[in-house]
Amino acid sequence: SKTSLILFISLSSLLFLATATRNIHIGRPDIHSDITEFCKKTTNPAVCAQTIHPHFLKNRIEPFKALDIEVDATLAKAKKTLANIQTLESKTGTTKSSKDSFDICKDQYKSMLDAIKETKAAIANKDIITAKFKFSAVLSFQAACKDAFEDGKIPFFEDSDAVYNLGGNCLDIIADMEKAQGPQKMPPVQQSAPSAFSNVIGTVS
């Protein structure tokens, strides 16, 4: 009968909806709490969560992938900042002092880009020790640029601050991963070749 057919369709629809909903919950675990837990120890948890969340909508967080995402965000912001530095320097009326500061920043950010690319290579090899060593220079380069301006008042403060927050997050994630891995054997320190003055006592005038 028509009534039986409508009832059958209704029951079938409810069964399909229940099955689909169950599959969604199975395929999409509560990632929000995982991201909150992962980011809570970072320099800027809000930025951390905002950066990595779109990449983990269906899967649980994998630390190396999350770190690589945050490093990529730092790289993108550093490139944007370098472009802004070059634009600001080229403006008419830039003083000699400001130009010198911009030149310092250009060098620092170019070095930063190299350090970040080397960090990504270490992450690809799941080498957290090398990643820490390479990336630790990033915030030093950022600080050196900032110090090039009087009282650290730089014309691109927002970009610089964003690099600091993203870079700090990366170092915090690295530190947490290093802690989770336990004691690691440090790479041997490469000895430099002896100089011509190795056996000379006293100062050279």
PyMOL commands that place a pseudoatom at each C-alpha (Angstrom):
pseudoatom trace, name=CA, resn=SER, resi=1, chain=A, elem=C, hetatm=0, pos=[0.000, 0.000, 0.000]
pseudoatom trace, name=CA, resn=LYS, resi=2, chain=A, elem=C, hetatm=0, pos=[0.967, 3.661, -0.333]
pseudoatom trace, name=CA, resn=THR, resi=3, chain=A, elem=C, hetatm=0, pos=[1.188, 4.070, 3.457]
pseudoatom trace, name=CA, resn=SER, resi=4, chain=A, elem=C, hetatm=0, pos=[3.503, 1.073, 3.780]
pseudoatom trace, name=CA, resn=LEU, resi=5, chain=A, elem=C, hetatm=0, pos=[5.725, 2.408, 1.002]
pseudoatom trace, name=CA, resn=ILE, resi=6, chain=A, elem=C, hetatm=0, pos=[6.040, 5.827, 2.697]
pseudoatom trace, name=CA, resn=LEU, resi=7, chain=A, elem=C, hetatm=0, pos=[6.832, 4.127, 6.028]
pseudoatom trace, name=CA, resn=PHE, resi=8, chain=A, elem=C, hetatm=0, pos=[9.484, 1.957, 4.365]
pseudoatom trace, name=CA, resn=ILE, resi=9, chain=A, elem=C, hetatm=0, pos=[11.123, 4.965, 2.711]
pseudoatom trace, name=CA, resn=SER, resi=10, chain=A, elem=C, hetatm=0, pos=[11.092, 6.915, 5.986]
pseudoatom trace, name=CA, resn=LEU, resi=11, chain=A, elem=C, hetatm=0, pos=[12.687, 4.053, 7.915]
pseudoatom trace, name=CA, resn=SER, resi=12, chain=A, elem=C, hetatm=0, pos=[15.283, 3.551, 5.192]
pseudoatom trace, name=CA, resn=SER, resi=13, chain=A, elem=C, hetatm=0, pos=[16.156, 7.254, 5.255]
pseudoatom trace, name=CA, resn=LEU, resi=14, chain=A, elem=C, hetatm=0, pos=[16.570, 7.237, 9.028]
pseudoatom trace, name=CA, resn=LEU, resi=15, chain=A, elem=C, hetatm=0, pos=[18.763, 4.142, 8.857]
pseudoatom trace, name=CA, resn=PHE, resi=16, chain=A, elem=C, hetatm=0, pos=[20.934, 5.732, 6.152]
pseudoatom trace, name=CA, resn=LEU, resi=17, chain=A, elem=C, hetatm=0, pos=[21.271, 8.960, 8.160]
pseudoatom trace, name=CA, resn=ALA, resi=18, chain=A, elem=C, hetatm=0, pos=[22.232, 7.063, 11.313]
pseudoatom trace, name=CA, resn=THR, resi=19, chain=A, elem=C, hetatm=0, pos=[24.872, 5.040, 9.431]
pseudoatom trace, name=CA, resn=ALA, resi=20, chain=A, elem=C, hetatm=0, pos=[26.305, 8.133, 7.734]
pseudoatom trace, name=CA, resn=THR, resi=21, chain=A, elem=C, hetatm=0, pos=[26.478, 10.034, 11.012]
pseudoatom trace, name=CA, resn=ARG, resi=22, chain=A, elem=C, hetatm=0, pos=[28.208, 7.099, 12.688]
pseudoatom trace, name=CA, resn=ASN, resi=23, chain=A, elem=C, hetatm=0, pos=[30.765, 6.942, 9.874]
pseudoatom trace, name=CA, resn=ILE, resi=24, chain=A, elem=C, hetatm=0, pos=[31.431, 10.678, 10.108]
pseudoatom trace, name=CA, resn=HIS, resi=25, chain=A, elem=C, hetatm=0, pos=[32.230, 10.365, 13.805]
pseudoatom trace, name=CA, resn=ILE, resi=26, chain=A, elem=C, hetatm=0, pos=[34.479, 7.385, 13.131]
pseudoatom trace, name=CA, resn=GLY, resi=27, chain=A, elem=C, hetatm=0, pos=[36.324, 9.150, 10.300]
pseudoatom trace, name=CA, resn=ARG, resi=28, chain=A, elem=C, hetatm=0, pos=[36.532, 12.546, 11.989]
pseudoatom trace, name=CA, resn=PRO, resi=29, chain=A, elem=C, hetatm=0, pos=[37.632, 12.240, 15.631]
pseudoatom trace, name=CA, resn=ASP, resi=30, chain=A, elem=C, hetatm=0, pos=[37.545, 15.210, 17.971]
pseudoatom trace, name=CA, resn=ILE, resi=31, chain=A, elem=C, hetatm=0, pos=[40.514, 16.995, 16.452]
pseudoatom trace, name=CA, resn=HIS, resi=32, chain=A, elem=C, hetatm=0, pos=[39.822, 20.278, 18.258]
pseudoatom trace, name=CA, resn=SER, resi=33, chain=A, elem=C, hetatm=0, pos=[40.940, 18.965, 21.648]
pseudoatom trace, name=CA, resn=ASP, resi=34, chain=A, elem=C, hetatm=0, pos=[43.993, 17.325, 20.063]
pseudoatom trace, name=CA, resn=ILE, resi=35, chain=A, elem=C, hetatm=0, pos=[45.064, 20.625, 18.484]
pseudoatom trace, name=CA, resn=THR, resi=36, chain=A, elem=C, hetatm=0, pos=[44.474, 22.518, 21.728]
pseudoatom trace, name=CA, resn=GLU, resi=37, chain=A, elem=C, hetatm=0, pos=[46.628, 20.018, 23.597]
pseudoatom trace, name=CA, resn=PHE, resi=38, chain=A, elem=C, hetatm=0, pos=[49.321, 20.091, 20.914]
pseudoatom trace, name=CA, resn=CYS, resi=39, chain=A, elem=C, hetatm=0, pos=[49.516, 23.905, 20.755]
pseudoatom trace, name=CA, resn=LYS, resi=40, chain=A, elem=C, hetatm=0, pos=[49.092, 24.804, 24.422]
pseudoatom trace, name=CA, resn=LYS, resi=41, chain=A, elem=C, hetatm=0, pos=[52.848, 24.845, 25.126]
pseudoatom trace, name=CA, resn=THR, resi=42, chain=A, elem=C, hetatm=0, pos=[53.753, 27.058, 22.183]
pseudoatom trace, name=CA, resn=THR, resi=43, chain=A, elem=C, hetatm=0, pos=[54.624, 30.763, 22.172]
pseudoatom trace, name=CA, resn=ASN, resi=44, chain=A, elem=C, hetatm=0, pos=[51.298, 31.656, 20.587]
pseudoatom trace, name=CA, resn=PRO, resi=45, chain=A, elem=C, hetatm=0, pos=[48.760, 28.796, 20.899]
pseudoatom trace, name=CA, resn=ALA, resi=46, chain=A, elem=C, hetatm=0, pos=[46.085, 30.668, 18.919]
pseudoatom trace, name=CA, resn=VAL, resi=47, chain=A, elem=C, hetatm=0, pos=[48.385, 31.144, 15.916]
pseudoatom trace, name=CA, resn=CYS, resi=48, chain=A, elem=C, hetatm=0, pos=[49.533, 27.524, 16.202]
pseudoatom trace, name=CA, resn=ALA, resi=49, chain=A, elem=C, hetatm=0, pos=[45.970, 26.187, 16.175]
pseudoatom trace, name=CA, resn=GLN, resi=50, chain=A, elem=C, hetatm=0, pos=[44.892, 28.496, 13.350]
pseudoatom trace, name=CA, resn=THR, resi=51, chain=A, elem=C, hetatm=0, pos=[47.864, 27.417, 11.224]
pseudoatom trace, name=CA, resn=ILE, resi=52, chain=A, elem=C, hetatm=0, pos=[47.678, 23.652, 11.570]
pseudoatom trace, name=CA, resn=HIS, resi=53, chain=A, elem=C, hetatm=0, pos=[43.926, 23.058, 12.008]
pseudoatom trace, name=CA, resn=PRO, resi=54, chain=A, elem=C, hetatm=0, pos=[42.991, 23.135, 8.272]
pseudoatom trace, name=CA, resn=HIS, resi=55, chain=A, elem=C, hetatm=0, pos=[45.505, 20.344, 7.614]
pseudoatom trace, name=CA, resn=PHE, resi=56, chain=A, elem=C, hetatm=0, pos=[44.074, 17.932, 10.203]
pseudoatom trace, name=CA, resn=LEU, resi=57, chain=A, elem=C, hetatm=0, pos=[40.325, 17.971, 9.585]
pseudoatom trace, name=CA, resn=LYS, resi=58, chain=A, elem=C, hetatm=0, pos=[40.076, 14.199, 9.214]
pseudoatom trace, name=CA, resn=ASN, resi=59, chain=A, elem=C, hetatm=0, pos=[43.223, 12.769, 10.761]
pseudoatom trace, name=CA, resn=ARG, resi=60, chain=A, elem=C, hetatm=0, pos=[44.874, 12.886, 14.137]
pseudoatom trace, name=CA, resn=ILE, resi=61, chain=A, elem=C, hetatm=0, pos=[47.891, 15.124, 14.531]
pseudoatom trace, name=CA, resn=GLU, resi=62, chain=A, elem=C, hetatm=0, pos=[51.215, 13.751, 13.350]
pseudoatom trace, name=CA, resn=PRO, resi=63, chain=A, elem=C, hetatm=0, pos=[53.930, 15.857, 15.073]
pseudoatom trace, name=CA, resn=PHE, resi=64, chain=A, elem=C, hetatm=0, pos=[56.424, 15.970, 12.192]
pseudoatom trace, name=CA, resn=LYS, resi=65, chain=A, elem=C, hetatm=0, pos=[53.700, 16.984, 9.734]
pseudoatom trace, name=CA, resn=ALA, resi=66, chain=A, elem=C, hetatm=0, pos=[52.382, 19.638, 12.145]
pseudoatom trace, name=CA, resn=LEU, resi=67, chain=A, elem=C, hetatm=0, pos=[55.914, 20.990, 12.613]
pseudoatom trace, name=CA, resn=ASP, resi=68, chain=A, elem=C, hetatm=0, pos=[56.475, 21.083, 8.852]
pseudoatom trace, name=CA, resn=ILE, resi=69, chain=A, elem=C, hetatm=0, pos=[53.212, 23.034, 8.426]
pseudoatom trace, name=CA, resn=GLU, resi=70, chain=A, elem=C, hetatm=0, pos=[54.268, 25.595, 11.044]
pseudoatom trace, name=CA, resn=VAL, resi=71, chain=A, elem=C, hetatm=0, pos=[57.720, 25.897, 9.461]
pseudoatom trace, name=CA, resn=ASP, resi=72, chain=A, elem=C, hetatm=0, pos=[56.081, 26.433, 6.058]
pseudoatom trace, name=CA, resn=ALA, resi=73, chain=A, elem=C, hetatm=0, pos=[53.967, 29.224, 7.574]
pseudoatom trace, name=CA, resn=THR, resi=74, chain=A, elem=C, hetatm=0, pos=[57.122, 30.819, 8.981]
pseudoatom trace, name=CA, resn=LEU, resi=75, chain=A, elem=C, hetatm=0, pos=[58.806, 30.554, 5.580]
pseudoatom trace, name=CA, resn=ALA, resi=76, chain=A, elem=C, hetatm=0, pos=[55.863, 32.208, 3.825]
pseudoatom trace, name=CA, resn=LYS, resi=77, chain=A, elem=C, hetatm=0, pos=[55.763, 35.053, 6.348]
pseudoatom trace, name=CA, resn=ALA, resi=78, chain=A, elem=C, hetatm=0, pos=[59.540, 35.552, 6.167]
pseudoatom trace, name=CA, resn=LYS, resi=79, chain=A, elem=C, hetatm=0, pos=[59.351, 35.805, 2.356]
pseudoatom trace, name=CA, resn=LYS, resi=80, chain=A, elem=C, hetatm=0, pos=[56.532, 38.343, 2.626]
pseudoatom trace, name=CA, resn=THR, resi=81, chain=A, elem=C, hetatm=0, pos=[58.493, 40.346, 5.188]
pseudoatom trace, name=CA, resn=LEU, resi=82, chain=A, elem=C, hetatm=0, pos=[61.596, 40.400, 2.987]
pseudoatom trace, name=CA, resn=ALA, resi=83, chain=A, elem=C, hetatm=0, pos=[59.509, 41.689, 0.082]
pseudoatom trace, name=CA, resn=ASN, resi=84, chain=A, elem=C, hetatm=0, pos=[58.078, 44.423, 2.321]
pseudoatom trace, name=CA, resn=ILE, resi=85, chain=A, elem=C, hetatm=0, pos=[61.564, 45.401, 3.474]
pseudoatom trace, name=CA, resn=GLN, resi=86, chain=A, elem=C, hetatm=0, pos=[62.695, 45.810, -0.139]
pseudoatom trace, name=CA, resn=THR, resi=87, chain=A, elem=C, hetatm=0, pos=[59.589, 47.859, -0.976]
pseudoatom trace, name=CA, resn=LEU, resi=88, chain=A, elem=C, hetatm=0, pos=[60.013, 50.162, 2.011]
pseudoatom trace, name=CA, resn=GLU, resi=89, chain=A, elem=C, hetatm=0, pos=[63.692, 50.702, 1.279]
pseudoatom trace, name=CA, resn=SER, resi=90, chain=A, elem=C, hetatm=0, pos=[62.971, 51.737, -2.311]
pseudoatom trace, name=CA, resn=LYS, resi=91, chain=A, elem=C, hetatm=0, pos=[60.568, 54.494, -1.276]
pseudoatom trace, name=CA, resn=THR, resi=92, chain=A, elem=C, hetatm=0, pos=[61.573, 58.045, -2.060]
pseudoatom trace, name=CA, resn=GLY, resi=93, chain=A, elem=C, hetatm=0, pos=[62.924, 59.960, 0.917]
pseudoatom trace, name=CA, resn=THR, resi=94, chain=A, elem=C, hetatm=0, pos=[64.444, 56.977, 2.760]
pseudoatom trace, name=CA, resn=THR, resi=95, chain=A, elem=C, hetatm=0, pos=[67.226, 58.314, 4.963]
pseudoatom trace, name=CA, resn=LYS, resi=96, chain=A, elem=C, hetatm=0, pos=[70.772, 56.933, 4.904]
pseudoatom trace, name=CA, resn=SER, resi=97, chain=A, elem=C, hetatm=0, pos=[70.312, 55.576, 8.413]
pseudoatom trace, name=CA, resn=SER, resi=98, chain=A, elem=C, hetatm=0, pos=[67.090, 53.801, 7.505]
pseudoatom trace, name=CA, resn=LYS, resi=99, chain=A, elem=C, hetatm=0, pos=[68.626, 52.418, 4.320]
pseudoatom trace, name=CA, resn=ASP, resi=100, chain=A, elem=C, hetatm=0, pos=[71.492, 50.943, 6.329]
pseudoatom trace, name=CA, resn=SER, resi=101, chain=A, elem=C, hetatm=0, pos=[68.981, 49.330, 8.676]
pseudoatom trace, name=CA, resn=PHE, resi=102, chain=A, elem=C, hetatm=0, pos=[66.975, 47.935, 5.768]
pseudoatom trace, name=CA, resn=ASP, resi=103, chain=A, elem=C, hetatm=0, pos=[70.171, 46.505, 4.250]
pseudoatom trace, name=CA, resn=ILE, resi=104, chain=A, elem=C, hetatm=0, pos=[70.939, 44.703, 7.503]
pseudoatom trace, name=CA, resn=CYS, resi=105, chain=A, elem=C, hetatm=0, pos=[67.409, 43.316, 7.595]
pseudoatom trace, name=CA, resn=LYS, resi=106, chain=A, elem=C, hetatm=0, pos=[67.604, 42.115, 4.009]
pseudoatom trace, name=CA, resn=ASP, resi=107, chain=A, elem=C, hetatm=0, pos=[70.734, 40.148, 4.830]
pseudoatom trace, name=CA, resn=GLN, resi=108, chain=A, elem=C, hetatm=0, pos=[69.182, 38.738, 8.002]
pseudoatom trace, name=CA, resn=TYR, resi=109, chain=A, elem=C, hetatm=0, pos=[65.989, 37.629, 6.291]
pseudoatom trace, name=CA, resn=LYS, resi=110, chain=A, elem=C, hetatm=0, pos=[67.856, 36.065, 3.371]
pseudoatom trace, name=CA, resn=SER, resi=111, chain=A, elem=C, hetatm=0, pos=[69.880, 34.075, 5.902]
pseudoatom trace, name=CA, resn=MET, resi=112, chain=A, elem=C, hetatm=0, pos=[66.619, 33.209, 7.660]
pseudoatom trace, name=CA, resn=LEU, resi=113, chain=A, elem=C, hetatm=0, pos=[65.154, 31.762, 4.464]
pseudoatom trace, name=CA, resn=ASP, resi=114, chain=A, elem=C, hetatm=0, pos=[68.226, 29.559, 4.038]
pseudoatom trace, name=CA, resn=ALA, resi=115, chain=A, elem=C, hetatm=0, pos=[67.977, 28.343, 7.637]
pseudoatom trace, name=CA, resn=ILE, resi=116, chain=A, elem=C, hetatm=0, pos=[64.294, 27.500, 7.238]
pseudoatom trace, name=CA, resn=LYS, resi=117, chain=A, elem=C, hetatm=0, pos=[64.907, 25.549, 4.018]
pseudoatom trace, name=CA, resn=GLU, resi=118, chain=A, elem=C, hetatm=0, pos=[67.649, 23.566, 5.782]
pseudoatom trace, name=CA, resn=THR, resi=119, chain=A, elem=C, hetatm=0, pos=[65.232, 22.938, 8.641]
pseudoatom trace, name=CA, resn=LYS, resi=120, chain=A, elem=C, hetatm=0, pos=[62.657, 21.533, 6.222]
pseudoatom trace, name=CA, resn=ALA, resi=121, chain=A, elem=C, hetatm=0, pos=[65.261, 19.134, 4.824]
pseudoatom trace, name=CA, resn=ALA, resi=122, chain=A, elem=C, hetatm=0, pos=[65.970, 17.893, 8.371]
pseudoatom trace, name=CA, resn=ILE, resi=123, chain=A, elem=C, hetatm=0, pos=[62.244, 17.474, 9.066]
pseudoatom trace, name=CA, resn=ALA, resi=124, chain=A, elem=C, hetatm=0, pos=[61.873, 15.436, 5.861]
pseudoatom trace, name=CA, resn=ASN, resi=125, chain=A, elem=C, hetatm=0, pos=[64.538, 13.106, 7.290]
pseudoatom trace, name=CA, resn=LYS, resi=126, chain=A, elem=C, hetatm=0, pos=[62.796, 13.144, 10.695]
pseudoatom trace, name=CA, resn=ASP, resi=127, chain=A, elem=C, hetatm=0, pos=[66.024, 14.515, 12.176]
pseudoatom trace, name=CA, resn=ILE, resi=128, chain=A, elem=C, hetatm=0, pos=[64.755, 16.604, 15.081]
pseudoatom trace, name=CA, resn=ILE, resi=129, chain=A, elem=C, hetatm=0, pos=[68.241, 17.425, 16.406]
pseudoatom trace, name=CA, resn=THR, resi=130, chain=A, elem=C, hetatm=0, pos=[69.384, 18.969, 13.125]
pseudoatom trace, name=CA, resn=ALA, resi=131, chain=A, elem=C, hetatm=0, pos=[66.027, 20.706, 12.746]
pseudoatom trace, name=CA, resn=LYS, resi=132, chain=A, elem=C, hetatm=0, pos=[66.507, 22.319, 16.153]
pseudoatom trace, name=CA, resn=PHE, resi=133, chain=A, elem=C, hetatm=0, pos=[70.078, 23.344, 15.309]
pseudoatom trace, name=CA, resn=LYS, resi=134, chain=A, elem=C, hetatm=0, pos=[69.115, 24.878, 11.952]
pseudoatom trace, name=CA, resn=PHE, resi=135, chain=A, elem=C, hetatm=0, pos=[65.933, 26.599, 13.088]
pseudoatom trace, name=CA, resn=SER, resi=136, chain=A, elem=C, hetatm=0, pos=[67.400, 28.074, 16.269]
pseudoatom trace, name=CA, resn=ALA, resi=137, chain=A, elem=C, hetatm=0, pos=[69.060, 30.742, 14.105]
pseudoatom trace, name=CA, resn=VAL, resi=138, chain=A, elem=C, hetatm=0, pos=[65.727, 32.017, 12.758]
pseudoatom trace, name=CA, resn=LEU, resi=139, chain=A, elem=C, hetatm=0, pos=[64.762, 34.068, 15.810]
pseudoatom trace, name=CA, resn=SER, resi=140, chain=A, elem=C, hetatm=0, pos=[68.340, 35.323, 16.093]
pseudoatom trace, name=CA, resn=PHE, resi=141, chain=A, elem=C, hetatm=0, pos=[68.095, 36.699, 12.559]
pseudoatom trace, name=CA, resn=GLN, resi=142, chain=A, elem=C, hetatm=0, pos=[64.711, 38.256, 13.376]
pseudoatom trace, name=CA, resn=ALA, resi=143, chain=A, elem=C, hetatm=0, pos=[66.138, 39.910, 16.510]
pseudoatom trace, name=CA, resn=ALA, resi=144, chain=A, elem=C, hetatm=0, pos=[69.229, 41.168, 14.665]
pseudoatom trace, name=CA, resn=CYS, resi=145, chain=A, elem=C, hetatm=0, pos=[66.994, 42.880, 12.120]
pseudoatom trace, name=CA, resn=LYS, resi=146, chain=A, elem=C, hetatm=0, pos=[64.898, 44.445, 14.849]
pseudoatom trace, name=CA, resn=ASP, resi=147, chain=A, elem=C, hetatm=0, pos=[68.018, 45.693, 16.650]
pseudoatom trace, name=CA, resn=ALA, resi=148, chain=A, elem=C, hetatm=0, pos=[69.161, 47.416, 13.463]
pseudoatom trace, name=CA, resn=PHE, resi=149, chain=A, elem=C, hetatm=0, pos=[66.486, 50.060, 14.041]
pseudoatom trace, name=CA, resn=GLU, resi=150, chain=A, elem=C, hetatm=0, pos=[66.669, 52.572, 16.866]
pseudoatom trace, name=CA, resn=ASP, resi=151, chain=A, elem=C, hetatm=0, pos=[64.842, 51.225, 19.937]
pseudoatom trace, name=CA, resn=GLY, resi=152, chain=A, elem=C, hetatm=0, pos=[63.677, 48.285, 17.807]
pseudoatom trace, name=CA, resn=LYS, resi=153, chain=A, elem=C, hetatm=0, pos=[60.968, 50.467, 16.232]
pseudoatom trace, name=CA, resn=ILE, resi=154, chain=A, elem=C, hetatm=0, pos=[60.757, 48.916, 12.787]
pseudoatom trace, name=CA, resn=PRO, resi=155, chain=A, elem=C, hetatm=0, pos=[58.381, 50.057, 10.005]
pseudoatom trace, name=CA, resn=PHE, resi=156, chain=A, elem=C, hetatm=0, pos=[57.186, 46.482, 9.440]
pseudoatom trace, name=CA, resn=PHE, resi=157, chain=A, elem=C, hetatm=0, pos=[56.478, 45.574, 13.067]
pseudoatom trace, name=CA, resn=GLU, resi=158, chain=A, elem=C, hetatm=0, pos=[53.422, 43.388, 12.365]
pseudoatom trace, name=CA, resn=ASP, resi=159, chain=A, elem=C, hetatm=0, pos=[55.317, 41.211, 9.894]
pseudoatom trace, name=CA, resn=SER, resi=160, chain=A, elem=C, hetatm=0, pos=[58.306, 40.959, 12.213]
pseudoatom trace, name=CA, resn=ASP, resi=161, chain=A, elem=C, hetatm=0, pos=[56.087, 40.059, 15.157]
pseudoatom trace, name=CA, resn=ALA, resi=162, chain=A, elem=C, hetatm=0, pos=[54.311, 37.393, 13.090]
pseudoatom trace, name=CA, resn=VAL, resi=163, chain=A, elem=C, hetatm=0, pos=[57.672, 35.825, 12.196]
pseudoatom trace, name=CA, resn=TYR, resi=164, chain=A, elem=C, hetatm=0, pos=[58.574, 35.857, 15.891]
pseudoatom trace, name=CA, resn=ASN, resi=165, chain=A, elem=C, hetatm=0, pos=[55.343, 34.116, 16.922]
pseudoatom trace, name=CA, resn=LEU, resi=166, chain=A, elem=C, hetatm=0, pos=[55.502, 31.492, 14.184]
pseudoatom trace, name=CA, resn=GLY, resi=167, chain=A, elem=C, hetatm=0, pos=[59.203, 30.894, 14.742]
pseudoatom trace, name=CA, resn=GLY, resi=168, chain=A, elem=C, hetatm=0, pos=[58.697, 30.623, 18.482]
pseudoatom trace, name=CA, resn=ASN, resi=169, chain=A, elem=C, hetatm=0, pos=[55.938, 28.085, 17.911]
pseudoatom trace, name=CA, resn=CYS, resi=170, chain=A, elem=C, hetatm=0, pos=[58.261, 26.000, 15.739]
pseudoatom trace, name=CA, resn=LEU, resi=171, chain=A, elem=C, hetatm=0, pos=[60.991, 25.957, 18.365]
pseudoatom trace, name=CA, resn=ASP, resi=172, chain=A, elem=C, hetatm=0, pos=[58.480, 25.039, 21.084]
pseudoatom trace, name=CA, resn=ILE, resi=173, chain=A, elem=C, hetatm=0, pos=[57.106, 22.170, 18.986]
pseudoatom trace, name=CA, resn=ILE, resi=174, chain=A, elem=C, hetatm=0, pos=[60.663, 20.968, 18.294]
pseudoatom trace, name=CA, resn=ALA, resi=175, chain=A, elem=C, hetatm=0, pos=[61.513, 21.117, 22.006]
pseudoatom trace, name=CA, resn=ASP, resi=176, chain=A, elem=C, hetatm=0, pos=[58.399, 19.120, 22.904]
pseudoatom trace, name=CA, resn=MET, resi=177, chain=A, elem=C, hetatm=0, pos=[59.152, 16.507, 20.245]
pseudoatom trace, name=CA, resn=GLU, resi=178, chain=A, elem=C, hetatm=0, pos=[62.755, 16.276, 21.402]
pseudoatom trace, name=CA, resn=LYS, resi=179, chain=A, elem=C, hetatm=0, pos=[61.569, 15.734, 24.969]
pseudoatom trace, name=CA, resn=ALA, resi=180, chain=A, elem=C, hetatm=0, pos=[59.157, 13.009, 23.841]
pseudoatom trace, name=CA, resn=GLN, resi=181, chain=A, elem=C, hetatm=0, pos=[61.934, 11.208, 21.962]
pseudoatom trace, name=CA, resn=GLY, resi=182, chain=A, elem=C, hetatm=0, pos=[64.157, 11.108, 25.023]
pseudoatom trace, name=CA, resn=PRO, resi=183, chain=A, elem=C, hetatm=0, pos=[67.949, 11.616, 25.150]
pseudoatom trace, name=CA, resn=GLN, resi=184, chain=A, elem=C, hetatm=0, pos=[69.485, 11.856, 21.700]
pseudoatom trace, name=CA, resn=LYS, resi=185, chain=A, elem=C, hetatm=0, pos=[73.086, 11.467, 20.688]
pseudoatom trace, name=CA, resn=MET, resi=186, chain=A, elem=C, hetatm=0, pos=[74.413, 14.825, 19.599]
pseudoatom trace, name=CA, resn=PRO, resi=187, chain=A, elem=C, hetatm=0, pos=[76.317, 14.975, 16.315]
pseudoatom trace, name=CA, resn=PRO, resi=188, chain=A, elem=C, hetatm=0, pos=[80.102, 15.211, 16.770]
pseudoatom trace, name=CA, resn=VAL, resi=189, chain=A, elem=C, hetatm=0, pos=[81.556, 18.696, 16.759]
pseudoatom trace, name=CA, resn=GLN, resi=190, chain=A, elem=C, hetatm=0, pos=[83.658, 19.228, 13.682]
pseudoatom trace, name=CA, resn=GLN, resi=191, chain=A, elem=C, hetatm=0, pos=[87.156, 20.317, 14.601]
pseudoatom trace, name=CA, resn=SER, resi=192, chain=A, elem=C, hetatm=0, pos=[88.543, 23.203, 12.611]
pseudoatom trace, name=CA, resn=ALA, resi=193, chain=A, elem=C, hetatm=0, pos=[91.964, 22.963, 11.043]
pseudoatom trace, name=CA, resn=PRO, resi=194, chain=A, elem=C, hetatm=0, pos=[94.761, 24.422, 13.188]
pseudoatom trace, name=CA, resn=SER, resi=195, chain=A, elem=C, hetatm=0, pos=[95.700, 27.960, 12.254]
pseudoatom trace, name=CA, resn=ALA, resi=196, chain=A, elem=C, hetatm=0, pos=[99.167, 29.300, 11.665]
pseudoatom trace, name=CA, resn=PHE, resi=197, chain=A, elem=C, hetatm=0, pos=[99.008, 30.911, 15.116]
pseudoatom trace, name=CA, resn=SER, resi=198, chain=A, elem=C, hetatm=0, pos=[97.879, 27.801, 17.052]
pseudoatom trace, name=CA, resn=ASN, resi=199, chain=A, elem=C, hetatm=0, pos=[101.185, 27.527, 18.951]
pseudoatom trace, name=CA, resn=VAL, resi=200, chain=A, elem=C, hetatm=0, pos=[101.811, 31.237, 19.346]
pseudoatom trace, name=CA, resn=ILE, resi=201, chain=A, elem=C, hetatm=0, pos=[101.603, 32.507, 22.928]
pseudoatom trace, name=CA, resn=GLY, resi=202, chain=A, elem=C, hetatm=0, pos=[100.531, 36.063, 23.555]
pseudoatom trace, name=CA, resn=THR, resi=203, chain=A, elem=C, hetatm=0, pos=[98.895, 38.626, 21.312]
pseudoatom trace, name=CA, resn=VAL, resi=204, chain=A, elem=C, hetatm=0, pos=[99.786, 39.578, 17.814]
pseudoatom trace, name=CA, resn=SER, resi=205, chain=A, elem=C, hetatm=0, pos=[100.220, 43.296, 17.342]
for i in range(1, 205): cmd.bond("trace and resi %d" % i, "trace and resi %d" % (i + 1))
show_as sticks, trace
zoom trace
